[in-house]
């Protein structure tokens, strides 16, 4: 059985989604799995497309997304003391 690199793309996407559903309590883990989803999408575009411009645009937006997400995690950790999602929903007096 000959496996090509495009055969591993659905496996990567499935692994990312399973891990995202398993580790959904910490915001940093959610952002890491969203970043790996973006990289999987870039891999799909690389395999199926001849245009490197779209891959470059996607990776640029992914870098901006990662920077904004990390700054939100830092701000949330400074404000609430942790990056747990449940700490966002508790009312503070």
N, CA, C and O atoms as a MOPAC input file, in Angstrom:
PM7 MOZYME 1SCF
protein

 N      0.83900 1    -1.16500 1     0.00000 1
 C      0.00000 1     0.00000 1     0.00000 1
 C      0.89000 1     1.23600 1     0.00000 1
 O      1.66400 1     1.45800 1     0.93100 1
 N      0.77300 1     2.02600 1    -1.04100 1
 C      1.56300 1     3.24500 1    -1.15900 1
 C      0.77600 1     4.42400 1    -0.61000 1
 O     -0.33300 1     4.71300 1    -1.05900 1
 N      1.35800 1     5.09000 1     0.35700 1
 C      0.72300 1     6.26800 1     0.93700 1
 C      1.41800 1     7.51800 1     0.41900 1
 O      2.64600 1     7.61500 1     0.42200 1
 N      0.62300 1     8.45200 1    -0.01600 1
 C      1.15000 1     9.73700 1    -0.45800 1
 C      0.96800 1    10.75300 1     0.67100 1
 O      0.21300 1    10.50100 1     1.60900 1
 N      1.64300 1    11.88400 1     0.59000 1
 C      1.46000 1    12.90000 1     1.64300 1
 C      0.03100 1    13.41800 1     1.75200 1
 O     -0.38300 1    13.85600 1     2.82500 1
 N     -0.72100 1    13.37700 1     0.67300 1
 C     -2.11000 1    13.84800 1     0.75200 1
 C     -3.00200 1    12.87500 1     1.51500 1
 O     -4.10100 1    13.24600 1     1.92800 1
 N     -2.55500 1    11.64600 1     1.70900 1
 C     -3.33400 1    10.69100 1     2.49900 1
 C     -3.29400 1    11.01500 1     3.99200 1
 O     -4.18500 1    10.61600 1     4.74200 1
 N     -2.27400 1    11.72900 1     4.41600 1
 C     -2.13400 1    12.04900 1     5.83200 1
 C     -2.89700 1    13.30400 1     6.24300 1
 O     -3.05300 1    13.56200 1     7.43600 1
 N     -3.36900 1    14.08300 1     5.28500 1
 C     -4.05800 1    15.33500 1     5.61100 1
 C     -5.35500 1    15.09900 1     6.37200 1
 O     -5.57200 1    15.77800 1     7.37600 1
 N     -6.24000 1    14.17600 1     5.96400 1
 C     -7.43400 1    13.93800 1     6.79100 1
 C     -7.09800 1    13.38300 1     8.17100 1
 O     -7.80700 1    13.65000 1     9.14200 1
 N     -6.02800 1    12.61900 1     8.25500 1
 C     -5.61000 1    12.09400 1     9.55400 1
 C     -5.16000 1    13.23500 1    10.46100 1
 O     -5.49800 1    13.25600 1    11.64500 1
 N     -4.39900 1    14.18600 1     9.91300 1
 C     -3.96600 1    15.34200 1    10.69800 1
 C     -5.15300 1    16.17200 1    11.16400 1
 O     -5.20200 1    16.60100 1    12.31700 1
 N     -6.10200 1    16.39800 1    10.27400 1
 C     -7.27800 1    17.19100 1    10.64100 1
 C     -8.09300 1    16.49000 1    11.72300 1
 O     -8.60100 1    17.14300 1    12.63500 1
 N     -8.22200 1    15.17800 1    11.63200 1
 C     -8.96500 1    14.42300 1    12.64000 1
 C     -8.26100 1    14.46500 1    13.99500 1
 O     -8.91100 1    14.62700 1    15.02800 1
 N     -6.95700 1    14.32200 1    13.99600 1
 C     -6.19600 1    14.37800 1    15.24800 1
 C     -6.33300 1    15.74500 1    15.90600 1
 O     -6.48300 1    15.84100 1    17.12500 1
 N     -6.28300 1    16.79600 1    15.10300 1
 C     -6.42800 1    18.14600 1    15.65000 1
 C     -7.80400 1    18.33600 1    16.26200 1
 O     -7.91800 1    18.89200 1    17.35400 1
 N     -8.85200 1    17.88700 1    15.58400 1
 C    -10.21100 1    18.06000 1    16.11200 1
 C    -10.45600 1    17.22600 1    17.36600 1
 O    -11.14300 1    17.67600 1    18.28300 1
 N     -9.90300 1    16.02500 1    17.41400 1
 C    -10.05200 1    15.19500 1    18.61300 1
 C     -9.32800 1    15.83700 1    19.79500 1
 O     -9.86300 1    15.88100 1    20.90300 1
 N     -8.12700 1    16.33100 1    19.56300 1
 C     -7.38900 1    16.98700 1    20.64500 1
 C     -8.06000 1    18.28300 1    21.08200 1
 O     -8.02900 1    18.63100 1    22.26200 1
 N     -8.66200 1    18.99600 1    20.14300 1
 C     -9.36800 1    20.22800 1    20.49200 1
 C    -10.56000 1    19.94100 1    21.38600 1
 O    -10.82900 1    20.68600 1    22.32800 1
 N    -11.27500 1    18.86300 1    21.09500 1
 C    -12.42700 1    18.53000 1    21.93700 1
 C    -11.99600 1    17.96000 1    23.29300 1
 O    -12.73600 1    18.07400 1    24.27000 1
 N    -10.83100 1    17.35900 1    23.36400 1
 C    -10.37100 1    16.77600 1    24.62300 1
 C     -9.76400 1    17.82100 1    25.56400 1
 O     -9.88000 1    17.69300 1    26.78200 1
 N     -9.12400 1    18.84600 1    25.01400 1
 C     -8.41500 1    19.84200 1    25.83000 1
 C     -9.06800 1    21.20800 1    25.68000 1
 O     -8.41100 1    22.16600 1    25.27200 1
 N    -10.33000 1    21.30800 1    25.99800 1
 C    -11.03500 1    22.56300 1    25.76900 1
 C    -11.16300 1    23.42600 1    27.01700 1
 O    -11.92800 1    24.39000 1    27.01400 1
 N    -10.43900 1    23.10800 1    28.07500 1
 C    -10.55200 1    23.90500 1    29.29900 1
 C     -9.59700 1    25.09200 1    29.31900 1
 O     -9.93500 1    26.13800 1    29.87300 1
 N     -8.42500 1    24.95600 1    28.73300 1
 C     -7.43600 1    26.03000 1    28.74400 1
 C     -7.46300 1    26.77900 1    27.42100 1
 O     -7.49500 1    26.17100 1    26.35200 1
 N     -7.45000 1    28.09300 1    27.50300 1
 C     -7.49300 1    28.91800 1    26.30300 1
 C     -6.22300 1    28.76400 1    25.47600 1
 O     -6.28300 1    28.79300 1    24.24700 1
 N     -5.08900 1    28.60400 1    26.12100 1
 C     -3.83300 1    28.45200 1    25.39100 1
 C     -3.82400 1    27.17000 1    24.56200 1
 O     -3.32600 1    27.17000 1    23.43600 1
 N     -4.36500 1    26.08800 1    25.09800 1
 C     -4.43500 1    24.84000 1    24.33500 1
 C     -5.36900 1    24.98400 1    23.13500 1
 O     -5.08400 1    24.46200 1    22.05800 1
 N     -6.47700 1    25.68800 1    23.32000 1
 C     -7.40000 1    25.91300 1    22.21000 1
 C     -6.71100 1    26.71000 1    21.11100 1
 O     -6.86200 1    26.39800 1    19.93000 1
 N     -5.95900 1    27.73100 1    21.48700 1
 C     -5.25000 1    28.53200 1    20.49100 1
 C     -4.17300 1    27.72000 1    19.77600 1
 O     -3.95600 1    27.90000 1    18.57700 1
 N     -3.49900 1    26.83200 1    20.49800 1
 C     -2.49500 1    25.97900 1    19.85000 1
 C     -3.12800 1    25.03300 1    18.83300 1
 O     -2.57600 1    24.81200 1    17.75500 1
 N     -4.28100 1    24.47700 1    19.18000 1
 C     -4.93700 1    23.57400 1    18.24000 1
 C     -5.52500 1    24.32500 1    17.05400 1
 O     -5.56600 1    23.78700 1    15.94700 1
 N     -5.98000 1    25.55100 1    17.26000 1
 C     -6.42800 1    26.35600 1    16.12500 1
 C     -5.25800 1    26.70800 1    15.21100 1
 O     -5.41100 1    26.76300 1    13.99000 1
 N     -4.10700 1    26.94300 1    15.79800 1
 C     -2.91200 1    27.20600 1    14.99800 1
 C     -2.50500 1    25.96500 1    14.19700 1
 O     -2.11000 1    26.07900 1    13.03700 1
 N     -2.59900 1    24.79700 1    14.80500 1
 C     -2.27200 1    23.58100 1    14.05400 1
 C     -3.30700 1    23.31100 1    12.96600 1
 O     -2.97200 1    22.73800 1    11.93000 1
 N     -4.55100 1    23.71500 1    13.18400 1
 C     -5.55700 1    23.60700 1    12.12900 1
 C     -5.20000 1    24.51200 1    10.95700 1
 O     -5.35500 1    24.12500 1     9.79900 1
 N     -4.72500 1    25.70800 1    11.25500 1
 C     -4.31300 1    26.62900 1    10.20300 1
 C     -3.12400 1    26.07300 1     9.42700 1
 O     -3.06000 1    26.20200 1     8.20400 1
 N     -2.19000 1    25.46000 1    10.13200 1
 C     -1.04200 1    24.86900 1     9.44500 1
 C     -1.44700 1    23.65800 1     8.60800 1
 O     -0.86200 1    23.41000 1     7.55300 1
 N     -2.44100 1    22.90400 1     9.07100 1
 C     -2.96200 1    21.79800 1     8.26700 1
 C     -3.62200 1    22.32600 1     7.00300 1
 O     -3.47100 1    21.74400 1     5.92900 1
 N     -4.35000 1    23.42500 1     7.12900 1
 C     -4.95900 1    24.04900 1     5.95600 1
 C     -3.89300 1    24.55400 1     4.99100 1
 O     -4.06200 1    24.44900 1     3.77600 1
 N     -2.80300 1    25.09700 1     5.51300 1
 C     -1.70100 1    25.53200 1     4.65500 1
 C     -1.06800 1    24.34200 1     3.94400 1
 O     -0.67600 1    24.44900 1     2.78200 1
 N     -0.96700 1    23.21800 1     4.63100 1
 C     -0.43500 1    22.00700 1     4.00400 1
 C     -1.35200 1    21.52300 1     2.89200 1
 O     -0.88200 1    21.09300 1     1.83900 1
 N     -2.65400 1    21.59000 1     3.12200 1
 C     -3.61600 1    21.20600 1     2.08400 1
 C     -3.46900 1    22.12000 1     0.87100 1
 O     -3.44600 1    21.64600 1    -0.26500 1
 N     -3.37000 1    23.42600 1     1.10800 1
 C     -3.18500 1    24.35800 1    -0.00500 1
 C     -1.87300 1    24.10800 1    -0.73500 1
 O     -1.81000 1    24.23200 1    -1.95800 1
 N     -0.83500 1    23.75900 1    -0.00100 1
 C      0.45100 1    23.48400 1    -0.62700 1
 C      0.38300 1    22.25700 1    -1.53000 1
 O      0.97800 1    22.23900 1    -2.60700 1
 N     -0.34500 1    21.23100 1    -1.08500 1
 C     -0.44700 1    20.00400 1    -1.87200 1
 C     -1.35600 1    20.16400 1    -3.09100 1
 O     -1.09100 1    19.58800 1    -4.14600 1
 N     -2.41600 1    20.93900 1    -2.94700 1
 C     -3.42700 1    20.99700 1    -3.99800 1
 C     -3.32900 1    22.21700 1    -4.89800 1
 O     -3.92400 1    22.22600 1    -5.97500 1
 N     -2.60800 1    23.22900 1    -4.49700 1
 C     -2.58000 1    24.47200 1    -5.25200 1
 C     -1.18200 1    24.73200 1    -5.78900 1
 O     -0.18000 1    24.32800 1    -5.19900 1
 N     -1.14600 1    25.40100 1    -6.89600 1
 C      0.14100 1    25.79300 1    -7.46700 1
 C      0.51900 1    27.21300 1    -7.06700 1
 O      1.64400 1    27.65100 1    -7.31100 1
 N     -0.41200 1    27.93100 1    -6.45700 1
 C     -0.18800 1    29.32100 1    -6.09200 1
 C      0.42300 1    29.40900 1    -4.69800 1
 O     -0.20800 1    29.02500 1    -3.71400 1
 N      1.62400 1    29.90200 1    -4.61700 1
 C      2.27300 1    30.09300 1    -3.32600 1
 C      1.78300 1    31.36200 1    -2.64000 1
 O      1.98100 1    31.53400 1    -1.43800 1
 N      1.14100 1    32.25600 1    -3.40100 1
 C      0.65800 1    33.50600 1    -2.82800 1
 C     -0.42000 1    33.25300 1    -1.78400 1
 O     -0.40700 1    33.88800 1    -0.72900 1
 N     -1.34700 1    32.34900 1    -2.04600 1
 C     -2.41700 1    32.06400 1    -1.08900 1
 C     -1.86400 1    31.43800 1     0.18900 1
 O     -2.35200 1    31.72200 1     1.28300 1
 N     -0.85800 1    30.59800 1     0.05400 1
 C     -0.23200 1    29.99400 1     1.23100 1
 C      0.45300 1    31.06800 1     2.06800 1
 O      0.38500 1    31.04600 1     3.29700 1
 N      1.11000 1    32.00500 1     1.39800 1
 C      1.77900 1    33.09300 1     2.09900 1
 C      0.77200 1    33.98600 1     2.82400 1
 O      1.01400 1    34.40700 1     3.95500 1
 N     -0.35300 1    34.27300 1     2.17700 1
 C     -1.40200 1    35.07900 1     2.81100 1
 C     -1.97500 1    34.34100 1     4.01600 1
 O     -2.17700 1    34.94200 1     5.07200 1
 N     -2.23700 1    33.05000 1     3.86800 1
 C     -2.78400 1    32.25900 1     4.97300 1
 C     -1.82200 1    32.21200 1     6.15500 1
 O     -2.24400 1    32.37000 1     7.30100 1
 N     -0.55300 1    32.00000 1     5.89200 1
 C      0.42900 1    31.94600 1     6.97900 1
 C      0.63500 1    33.31300 1     7.63200 1
 O      0.92400 1    33.39200 1     8.82600 1
 N      0.48800 1    34.38900 1     6.85500 1
 C      0.56800 1    35.73200 1     7.42600 1
 C     -0.58300 1    35.98300 1     8.38100 1
 O     -0.38400 1    36.49200 1     9.48400 1
 N     -1.79800 1    35.62200 1     7.95400 1
 C     -2.94900 1    35.77300 1     8.83800 1
 C     -2.83600 1    34.86000 1    10.05900 1
 O     -3.27300 1    35.22700 1    11.15000 1
 N     -2.25800 1    33.68500 1     9.88200 1
 C     -2.07400 1    32.77200 1    11.01600 1
 C     -1.10100 1    33.35900 1    12.03300 1
 O     -1.30400 1    33.21600 1    13.23800 1
 N     -0.05100 1    34.01400 1    11.55900 1
 C      0.89500 1    34.64500 1    12.48200 1
 C      0.23900 1    35.80100 1    13.23200 1
 O      0.47500 1    35.98500 1    14.42600 1
 N     -0.58200 1    36.57800 1    12.53100 1
 C     -1.30800 1    37.67600 1    13.20300 1
 C     -2.30200 1    37.12500 1    14.21800 1
 O     -2.45300 1    37.67200 1    15.31000 1
 N     -2.97400 1    36.04200 1    13.85300 1
 C     -3.92500 1    35.40600 1    14.77100 1
 C     -3.21300 1    34.88800 1    16.01400 1
 O     -3.71900 1    35.03000 1    17.12800 1
 N     -2.05900 1    34.29500 1    15.82900 1
 C     -1.30800 1    33.76300 1    16.96600 1
 C     -0.83800 1    34.88200 1    17.88600 1
 O     -0.87200 1    34.73600 1    19.10700 1
 N     -0.40100 1    35.98800 1    17.31400 1
 C      0.05500 1    37.11000 1    18.13800 1
 C     -1.09700 1    37.72000 1    18.92700 1
 O     -0.94400 1    38.03100 1    20.10900 1
 N     -2.24300 1    37.89200 1    18.28800 1
 C     -3.39900 1    38.45300 1    18.99900 1
 C     -3.91700 1    37.48500 1    20.05400 1
 O     -4.30400 1    37.90600 1    21.14400 1
 N     -3.92900 1    36.20500 1    19.74300 1
 C     -4.37400 1    35.21700 1    20.71800 1
 C     -3.46700 1    35.14900 1    21.92500 1
 O     -3.93800 1    35.03300 1    23.05600 1
 N     -2.16700 1    35.22000 1    21.69200 1
 C     -1.22300 1    35.19100 1    22.80700 1
 C     -1.35100 1    36.43700 1    23.67400 1
 O     -1.24600 1    36.35900 1    24.89800 1
 N     -1.57700 1    37.57800 1    23.04500 1
 C     -1.76500 1    38.79300 1    23.84900 1
 C     -3.05400 1    38.71900 1    24.65900 1
 O     -3.10400 1    39.21900 1    25.78300 1
 N     -4.09700 1    38.10200 1    24.10700 1
 C     -5.34100 1    37.91800 1    24.87200 1
 C     -5.13400 1    36.95900 1    26.04200 1
 O     -5.68500 1    37.17300 1    27.12100 1
 N     -4.35000 1    35.91400 1    25.83900 1
 C     -4.06600 1    34.97000 1    26.92800 1
 C     -3.27400 1    35.65800 1    28.03400 1
 O     -3.55300 1    35.44700 1    29.21500 1
 N     -2.29600 1    36.47300 1    27.66900 1
 C     -1.50600 1    37.19000 1    28.67400 1
 C     -2.38600 1    38.16300 1    29.44800 1
 O     -2.29000 1    38.24100 1    30.67300 1
 N     -3.23900 1    38.90400 1    28.75400 1
 C     -4.13400 1    39.85100 1    29.42400 1
 C     -5.12200 1    39.12100 1    30.33300 1
 O     -5.40200 1    39.57800 1    31.44200 1
 N     -5.64700 1    37.99200 1    29.86700 1
 C     -6.59500 1    37.23300 1    30.67600 1
 C     -5.91200 1    36.63500 1    31.90400 1
 O     -6.49400 1    36.60900 1    32.98900 1
 N     -4.69200 1    36.16000 1    31.73800 1
 C     -3.96100 1    35.60200 1    32.87000 1
 C     -3.64400 1    36.68200 1    33.90200 1
 O     -3.70800 1    36.43300 1    35.10600 1
 N     -3.30600 1    37.87100 1    33.43500 1
 C     -3.06100 1    38.96900 1    34.37400 1
 C     -4.33900 1    39.39700 1    35.08400 1
 O     -4.30100 1    39.75900 1    36.26000 1
 N     -5.45900 1    39.36100 1    34.38900 1
 C     -6.72000 1    39.82700 1    34.98000 1
 C     -7.36400 1    38.79000 1    35.88800 1
 O     -7.81200 1    39.11900 1    36.98600 1
 N     -7.41400 1    37.52900 1    35.43400 1
 C     -8.16000 1    36.49700 1    36.14600 1
 C     -7.28200 1    35.51500 1    36.90600 1
 O     -7.79000 1    34.77400 1    37.74600 1
 N     -5.99100 1    35.48600 1    36.64000 1
 C     -5.09600 1    34.60200 1    37.37300 1
 C     -4.86700 1    33.25000 1    36.72600 1
 O     -3.99600 1    32.50300 1    37.17200 1
 N     -5.62000 1    32.91000 1    35.69100 1
 C     -5.40600 1    31.64100 1    34.98500 1
 C     -5.96700 1    31.76500 1    33.57700 1
 O     -6.63700 1    32.74000 1    33.23900 1
 N     -5.67800 1    30.75200 1    32.76300 1
 C     -6.21400 1    30.75700 1    31.40800 1
 C     -7.34500 1    29.74800 1    31.24300 1
 O     -7.64200 1    29.31100 1    30.13100 1
 N     -7.96700 1    29.38500 1    32.34700 1
 C     -9.10300 1    28.47000 1    32.27400 1
 C    -10.31100 1    29.18300 1    31.69100 1
 O    -10.57300 1    30.34400 1    32.00800 1
 N    -11.04100 1    28.48400 1    30.84200 1
 C    -12.22600 1    29.05400 1    30.21400 1
 C    -13.30800 1    29.30800 1    31.25300 1
 O    -14.05000 1    30.28500 1    31.14400 1
 N    -13.41000 1    28.44500 1    32.25900 1
 C    -14.46900 1    28.61100 1    33.25800 1
 C    -14.26500 1    29.85500 1    34.10800 1
 O    -15.22200 1    30.34700 1    34.70600 1
 N    -13.04700 1    30.37700 1    34.18000 1
 C    -12.83000 1    31.60400 1    34.94900 1
 C    -13.38200 1    32.82900 1    34.23400 1
 O    -13.56300 1    33.87600 1    34.85400 1
 N    -13.64900 1    32.71100 1    32.94700 1
 C    -14.24300 1    33.82500 1    32.21000 1
 C    -15.71800 1    33.98800 1    32.51500 1
 O    -16.23500 1    35.10500 1    32.47300 1
 N    -16.40400 1    32.90200 1    32.82100 1
 C    -17.84700 1    32.96400 1    32.99800 1
 C    -18.27000 1    33.25300 1    34.43300 1
 O    -19.46000 1    33.43700 1    34.69200 1
 N    -17.33400 1    33.29900 1    35.36200 1
 C    -17.71000 1    33.58900 1    36.74500 1
 C    -17.83600 1    35.09300 1    36.93000 1
 O    -16.94000 1    35.84400 1    36.54500 1
 N    -18.94000 1    35.53600 1    37.51600 1
 C    -19.09600 1    36.98400 1    37.72900 1
 C    -18.18500 1    37.47700 1    38.84400 1
 O    -18.00600 1    36.80500 1    39.86000 1
 N    -17.62400 1    38.63400 1    38.64700 1
 C    -16.72600 1    39.22600 1    39.64200 1
 C    -17.39400 1    40.46400 1    40.21300 1
 O    -17.89200 1    41.30600 1    39.46700 1
 N    -17.40500 1    40.57600 1    41.52600 1
 C    -18.02000 1    41.73300 1    42.19300 1
 C    -16.98400 1    42.77800 1    42.51400 1
 O    -17.31300 1    43.82300 1    43.07600 1

